[in-house]
């Protein structure tokens, strides 16, 4: 099974992107881990090390990062 990680900060743009993504993806073929960085701030470094520069973003298992729309920069997420 393929794996992807969806990072977001909980803002309306991010929540909408999460809902749309999960409606679009066949979860029987792709395991999508959703990480709310506002609630899981210990994962911010993981996101940045994976190449996430703004959220919402989807990190694929091959290392590609798909930045979706623009909710917040990682500096804004860090606060």
Secondary structure, DSSP 8 states (H G I E B T S, - for coil): -EEEEEEE-SSHHHHHHHHHHHHHS-TTTEEEEEEETTT-GGGHHHHHHTT--EEEEEEETTS-EEEEEEEEEHHHHH-
